[in-house]
């Protein structure tokens, strides 16, 4: 069975891929910078959420 961490990893991967394609199609430098910032925030937020949830389970 797929647990919460694996579902979050899959969701982040899908969002990353879809938004990367959309950003590449647009191709404007400002869009690339905004995409990069959004991905850092998304990934960092996901890591923090998963790590905090793991500590509560201990």
Gaussian input, Z-matrix of N, CA and C with variables (Angstrom, degrees):
# hf/3-21g

backbone

0 1
 N
 C     1     B1
 C     2     B2     1     A1
 N     3     B3     2     A2     1     D1
 C     4     B4     3     A3     2     D2
 C     5     B5     4     A4     3     D3
 N     6     B6     5     A5     4     D4
 C     7     B7     6     A6     5     D5
 C     8     B8     7     A7     6     D6
 N     9     B9     8     A8     7     D7
 C    10    B10     9     A9     8     D8
 C    11    B11    10    A10     9     D9
 N    12    B12    11    A11    10    D10
 C    13    B13    12    A12    11    D11
 C    14    B14    13    A13    12    D12
 N    15    B15    14    A14    13    D13
 C    16    B16    15    A15    14    D14
 C    17    B17    16    A16    15    D15
 N    18    B18    17    A17    16    D16
 C    19    B19    18    A18    17    D17
 C    20    B20    19    A19    18    D18
 N    21    B21    20    A20    19    D19
 C    22    B22    21    A21    20    D20
 C    23    B23    22    A22    21    D21
 N    24    B24    23    A23    22    D22
 C    25    B25    24    A24    23    D23
 C    26    B26    25    A25    24    D24
 N    27    B27    26    A26    25    D25
 C    28    B28    27    A27    26    D26
 C    29    B29    28    A28    27    D27
 N    30    B30    29    A29    28    D28
 C    31    B31    30    A30    29    D29
 C    32    B32    31    A31    30    D30
 N    33    B33    32    A32    31    D31
 C    34    B34    33    A33    32    D32
 C    35    B35    34    A34    33    D33
 N    36    B36    35    A35    34    D34
 C    37    B37    36    A36    35    D35
 C    38    B38    37    A37    36    D36
 N    39    B39    38    A38    37    D37
 C    40    B40    39    A39    38    D38
 C    41    B41    40    A40    39    D39
 N    42    B42    41    A41    40    D40
 C    43    B43    42    A42    41    D41
 C    44    B44    43    A43    42    D42
 N    45    B45    44    A44    43    D43
 C    46    B46    45    A45    44    D44
 C    47    B47    46    A46    45    D45
 N    48    B48    47    A47    46    D46
 C    49    B49    48    A48    47    D47
 C    50    B50    49    A49    48    D48
 N    51    B51    50    A50    49    D49
 C    52    B52    51    A51    50    D50
 C    53    B53    52    A52    51    D51
 N    54    B54    53    A53    52    D52
 C    55    B55    54    A54    53    D53
 C    56    B56    55    A55    54    D54
 N    57    B57    56    A56    55    D55
 C    58    B58    57    A57    56    D56
 C    59    B59    58    A58    57    D57
 N    60    B60    59    A59    58    D58
 C    61    B61    60    A60    59    D59
 C    62    B62    61    A61    60    D60
 N    63    B63    62    A62    61    D61
 C    64    B64    63    A63    62    D62
 C    65    B65    64    A64    63    D63
 N    66    B66    65    A65    64    D64
 C    67    B67    66    A66    65    D65
 C    68    B68    67    A67    66    D66
 N    69    B69    68    A68    67    D67
 C    70    B70    69    A69    68    D68
 C    71    B71    70    A70    69    D69
 N    72    B72    71    A71    70    D70
 C    73    B73    72    A72    71    D71
 C    74    B74    73    A73    72    D72
 N    75    B75    74    A74    73    D73
 C    76    B76    75    A75    74    D74
 C    77    B77    76    A76    75    D75
 N    78    B78    77    A77    76    D76
 C    79    B79    78    A78    77    D77
 C    80    B80    79    A79    78    D78
 N    81    B81    80    A80    79    D79
 C    82    B82    81    A81    80    D80
 C    83    B83    82    A82    81    D81
 N    84    B84    83    A83    82    D82
 C    85    B85    84    A84    83    D83
 C    86    B86    85    A85    84    D84
 N    87    B87    86    A86    85    D85
 C    88    B88    87    A87    86    D86
 C    89    B89    88    A88    87    D87
 N    90    B90    89    A89    88    D88
 C    91    B91    90    A90    89    D89
 C    92    B92    91    A91    90    D90
 N    93    B93    92    A92    91    D91
 C    94    B94    93    A93    92    D92
 C    95    B95    94    A94    93    D93
 N    96    B96    95    A95    94    D94
 C    97    B97    96    A96    95    D95
 C    98    B98    97    A97    96    D96
 N    99    B99    98    A98    97    D97
 C   100   B100    99    A99    98    D98
 C   101   B101   100   A100    99    D99
 N   102   B102   101   A101   100   D100
 C   103   B103   102   A102   101   D101
 C   104   B104   103   A103   102   D102
 N   105   B105   104   A104   103   D103
 C   106   B106   105   A105   104   D104
 C   107   B107   106   A106   105   D105
 N   108   B108   107   A107   106   D106
 C   109   B109   108   A108   107   D107
 C   110   B110   109   A109   108   D108
 N   111   B111   110   A110   109   D109
 C   112   B112   111   A111   110   D110
 C   113   B113   112   A112   111   D111
 N   114   B114   113   A113   112   D112
 C   115   B115   114   A114   113   D113
 C   116   B116   115   A115   114   D114
 N   117   B117   116   A116   115   D115
 C   118   B118   117   A117   116   D116
 C   119   B119   118   A118   117   D117
 N   120   B120   119   A119   118   D118
 C   121   B121   120   A120   119   D119
 C   122   B122   121   A121   120   D120
 N   123   B123   122   A122   121   D121
 C   124   B124   123   A123   122   D122
 C   125   B125   124   A124   123   D123
 N   126   B126   125   A125   124   D124
 C   127   B127   126   A126   125   D125
 C   128   B128   127   A127   126   D126
 N   129   B129   128   A128   127   D127
 C   130   B130   129   A129   128   D128
 C   131   B131   130   A130   129   D129
 N   132   B132   131   A131   130   D130
 C   133   B133   132   A132   131   D131
 C   134   B134   133   A133   132   D132
 N   135   B135   134   A134   133   D133
 C   136   B136   135   A135   134   D134
 C   137   B137   136   A136   135   D135
 N   138   B138   137   A137   136   D136
 C   139   B139   138   A138   137   D137
 C   140   B140   139   A139   138   D138
 N   141   B141   140   A140   139   D139
 C   142   B142   141   A141   140   D140
 C   143   B143   142   A142   141   D141
 N   144   B144   143   A143   142   D142
 C   145   B145   144   A144   143   D143
 C   146   B146   145   A145   144   D144
 N   147   B147   146   A146   145   D145
 C   148   B148   147   A147   146   D146
 C   149   B149   148   A148   147   D147
 N   150   B150   149   A149   148   D148
 C   151   B151   150   A150   149   D149
 C   152   B152   151   A151   150   D150
 N   153   B153   152   A152   151   D151
 C   154   B154   153   A153   152   D152
 C   155   B155   154   A154   153   D153
 N   156   B156   155   A155   154   D154
 C   157   B157   156   A156   155   D155
 C   158   B158   157   A157   156   D156
 N   159   B159   158   A158   157   D157
 C   160   B160   159   A159   158   D158
 C   161   B161   160   A160   159   D159
 N   162   B162   161   A161   160   D160
 C   163   B163   162   A162   161   D161
 C   164   B164   163   A163   162   D162
 N   165   B165   164   A164   163   D163
 C   166   B166   165   A165   164   D164
 C   167   B167   166   A166   165   D165
 N   168   B168   167   A167   166   D166
 C   169   B169   168   A168   167   D167
 C   170   B170   169   A169   168   D168
 N   171   B171   170   A170   169   D169
 C   172   B172   171   A171   170   D170
 C   173   B173   172   A172   171   D171

   B1=1.4427
   B2=1.5332
   B3=1.3026
   B4=1.4599
   B5=1.5248
   B6=1.3397
   B7=1.4611
   B8=1.5302
   B9=1.3107
   B10=1.4688
   B11=1.5227
   B12=1.3148
   B13=1.4581
   B14=1.5257
   B15=1.3085
   B16=1.4611
   B17=1.5204
   B18=1.3267
   B19=1.4730
   B20=1.5235
   B21=1.3271
   B22=1.4650
   B23=1.5272
   B24=1.3249
   B25=1.4652
   B26=1.5195
   B27=1.3043
   B28=1.4605
   B29=1.5254
   B30=1.3237
   B31=1.4646
   B32=1.5266
   B33=1.3208
   B34=1.4735
   B35=1.5194
   B36=1.3169
   B37=1.4625
   B38=1.5264
   B39=1.3138
   B40=1.4660
   B41=1.5277
   B42=1.3173
   B43=1.4735
   B44=1.5206
   B45=1.3218
   B46=1.4560
   B47=1.5317
   B48=1.3218
   B49=1.4653
   B50=1.5160
   B51=1.3171
   B52=1.4738
   B53=1.5290
   B54=1.3124
   B55=1.4654
   B56=1.5196
   B57=1.3272
   B58=1.4651
   B59=1.5220
   B60=1.3137
   B61=1.4692
   B62=1.5309
   B63=1.3323
   B64=1.4629
   B65=1.5250
   B66=1.3184
   B67=1.4573
   B68=1.5253
   B69=1.3131
   B70=1.4582
   B71=1.5244
   B72=1.3214
   B73=1.4679
   B74=1.5278
   B75=1.3323
   B76=1.4640
   B77=1.5300
   B78=1.3134
   B79=1.4514
   B80=1.5170
   B81=1.3009
   B82=1.4627
   B83=1.5298
   B84=1.3418
   B85=1.4754
   B86=1.5287
   B87=1.3226
   B88=1.4607
   B89=1.5307
   B90=1.3068
   B91=1.4689
   B92=1.5249
   B93=1.3328
   B94=1.4625
   B95=1.5262
   B96=1.3201
   B97=1.4706
   B98=1.5307
   B99=1.3287
   B100=1.4651
   B101=1.5247
   B102=1.3231
   B103=1.4642
   B104=1.5370
   B105=1.3271
   B106=1.4666
   B107=1.5281
   B108=1.3169
   B109=1.4660
   B110=1.5335
   B111=1.3142
   B112=1.4706
   B113=1.5262
   B114=1.3186
   B115=1.4606
   B116=1.5264
   B117=1.3247
   B118=1.4674
   B119=1.5237
   B120=1.3257
   B121=1.4658
   B122=1.5312
   B123=1.3217
   B124=1.4693
   B125=1.5306
   B126=1.3080
   B127=1.4617
   B128=1.5249
   B129=1.3218
   B130=1.4656
   B131=1.5164
   B132=1.3222
   B133=1.4623
   B134=1.5115
   B135=1.3162
   B136=1.4650
   B137=1.5277
   B138=1.3276
   B139=1.4657
   B140=1.5275
   B141=1.3099
   B142=1.4675
   B143=1.5281
   B144=1.3240
   B145=1.4693
   B146=1.5296
   B147=1.3117
   B148=1.4628
   B149=1.5224
   B150=1.3211
   B151=1.4642
   B152=1.5255
   B153=1.3059
   B154=1.4684
   B155=1.5200
   B156=1.3304
   B157=1.4651
   B158=1.5304
   B159=1.3298
   B160=1.4665
   B161=1.5223
   B162=1.3107
   B163=1.4663
   B164=1.5293
   B165=1.3275
   B166=1.4582
   B167=1.5138
   B168=1.3493
   B169=1.4618
   B170=1.5273
   B171=1.3185
   B172=1.4696
   B173=1.4925
   A1=109.65
   A2=115.87
   A3=121.49
   A4=109.16
   A5=116.29
   A6=119.20
   A7=110.95
   A8=115.42
   A9=121.95
   A10=111.88
   A11=117.87
   A12=121.60
   A13=111.07
   A14=117.23
   A15=120.19
   A16=111.61
   A17=117.44
   A18=120.25
   A19=110.80
   A20=117.18
   A21=120.76
   A22=111.27
   A23=116.67
   A24=120.41
   A25=110.73
   A26=117.12
   A27=121.09
   A28=110.90
   A29=117.21
   A30=120.78
   A31=111.38
   A32=117.41
   A33=120.69
   A34=110.06
   A35=117.77
   A36=121.54
   A37=111.42
   A38=116.76
   A39=120.56
   A40=110.45
   A41=116.80
   A42=120.11
   A43=110.17
   A44=117.37
   A45=121.98
   A46=110.61
   A47=116.69
   A48=120.72
   A49=113.38
   A50=116.41
   A51=120.43
   A52=110.67
   A53=116.34
   A54=118.61
   A55=111.99
   A56=117.42
   A57=120.08
   A58=110.77
   A59=116.63
   A60=120.33
   A61=110.17
   A62=116.59
   A63=120.37
   A64=111.14
   A65=117.05
   A66=121.32
   A67=110.72
   A68=117.41
   A69=121.01
   A70=111.29
   A71=117.00
   A72=120.46
   A73=110.31
   A74=116.48
   A75=120.35
   A76=109.88
   A77=116.74
   A78=122.41
   A79=117.16
   A80=119.26
   A81=121.51
   A82=109.51
   A83=117.96
   A84=119.97
   A85=114.28
   A86=117.48
   A87=119.70
   A88=110.74
   A89=117.16
   A90=121.00
   A91=109.72
   A92=117.71
   A93=120.87
   A94=111.25
   A95=116.64
   A96=120.18
   A97=110.35
   A98=116.16
   A99=119.63
   A100=111.59
   A101=116.87
   A102=120.82
   A103=110.30
   A104=116.02
   A105=119.95
   A106=111.16
   A107=116.67
   A108=120.47
   A109=110.28
   A110=116.33
   A111=120.26
   A112=111.34
   A113=117.96
   A114=120.57
   A115=111.32
   A116=117.38
   A117=120.12
   A118=109.69
   A119=116.86
   A120=120.82
   A121=110.41
   A122=116.80
   A123=120.68
   A124=111.26
   A125=116.60
   A126=120.47
   A127=111.25
   A128=116.38
   A129=120.10
   A130=111.93
   A131=116.36
   A132=120.11
   A133=112.51
   A134=115.84
   A135=120.37
   A136=110.92
   A137=116.75
   A138=120.16
   A139=111.58
   A140=116.76
   A141=120.28
   A142=110.43
   A143=116.62
   A144=120.43
   A145=111.23
   A146=117.28
   A147=120.72
   A148=110.78
   A149=117.44
   A150=120.19
   A151=111.70
   A152=117.68
   A153=120.11
   A154=110.75
   A155=116.89
   A156=120.31
   A157=110.55
   A158=117.55
   A159=120.97
   A160=111.47
   A161=117.57
   A162=119.92
   A163=111.69
   A164=117.23
   A165=120.36
   A166=111.35
   A167=116.72
   A168=121.72
   A169=112.13
   A170=118.22
   A171=120.86
   A172=112.71
   D1=148.91
   D2=-178.77
   D3=-89.35
   D4=125.96
   D5=-179.42
   D6=-90.34
   D7=179.96
   D8=-175.26
   D9=-60.56
   D10=-42.32
   D11=-178.88
   D12=-63.00
   D13=-42.04
   D14=179.59
   D15=-68.13
   D16=-36.67
   D17=176.60
   D18=-65.29
   D19=-41.98
   D20=177.73
   D21=-64.13
   D22=-40.34
   D23=177.81
   D24=-62.64
   D25=-43.46
   D26=177.84
   D27=-63.37
   D28=-43.76
   D29=179.99
   D30=-62.95
   D31=-43.94
   D32=178.66
   D33=-63.51
   D34=-40.37
   D35=179.23
   D36=-63.57
   D37=-43.13
   D38=179.35
   D39=-65.96
   D40=-46.56
   D41=178.37
   D42=-60.09
   D43=-43.62
   D44=178.73
   D45=-58.01
   D46=-49.55
   D47=-177.61
   D48=-64.60
   D49=-45.49
   D50=-178.47
   D51=-65.39
   D52=-45.51
   D53=-179.44
   D54=-70.69
   D55=-29.86
   D56=176.16
   D57=-64.66
   D58=-44.02
   D59=178.33
   D60=-62.63
   D61=-45.61
   D62=179.71
   D63=-61.70
   D64=-40.47
   D65=179.34
   D66=-66.90
   D67=-40.49
   D68=179.14
   D69=-65.42
   D70=-35.74
   D71=178.22
   D72=-65.52
   D73=-43.60
   D74=179.39
   D75=-67.70
   D76=-51.27
   D77=172.75
   D78=74.22
   D79=3.44
   D80=179.66
   D81=-77.43
   D82=137.67
   D83=-177.82
   D84=-57.45
   D85=-38.36
   D86=179.47
   D87=-64.38
   D88=-37.70
   D89=178.06
   D90=-64.24
   D91=-38.84
   D92=177.72
   D93=-62.77
   D94=-42.37
   D95=-179.81
   D96=-65.84
   D97=-45.16
   D98=178.54
   D99=-63.10
   D100=-39.14
   D101=177.85
   D102=-62.51
   D103=-44.65
   D104=-179.23
   D105=-61.71
   D106=-43.99
   D107=178.92
   D108=-63.42
   D109=-44.00
   D110=179.41
   D111=-61.40
   D112=-39.67
   D113=-179.21
   D114=-69.73
   D115=-35.85
   D116=176.54
   D117=-64.52
   D118=-44.04
   D119=179.81
   D120=-65.45
   D121=-45.04
   D122=-179.96
   D123=-61.74
   D124=-49.14
   D125=-177.85
   D126=-66.43
   D127=-44.69
   D128=179.03
   D129=-62.61
   D130=-43.14
   D131=178.26
   D132=-62.96
   D133=-39.30
   D134=178.36
   D135=-65.53
   D136=-44.14
   D137=178.93
   D138=-62.16
   D139=-42.97
   D140=178.95
   D141=-63.49
   D142=-44.67
   D143=-179.51
   D144=-62.09
   D145=-42.95
   D146=-179.74
   D147=-67.38
   D148=-43.09
   D149=-179.22
   D150=-66.35
   D151=-37.69
   D152=177.86
   D153=-68.00
   D154=-39.56
   D155=178.65
   D156=-65.51
   D157=-38.67
   D158=179.11
   D159=-64.58
   D160=-36.85
   D161=-179.22
   D162=-69.97
   D163=-31.10
   D164=177.85
   D165=-69.58
   D166=-27.85
   D167=-177.92
   D168=-76.61
   D169=-18.31
   D170=-175.76
   D171=-73.21

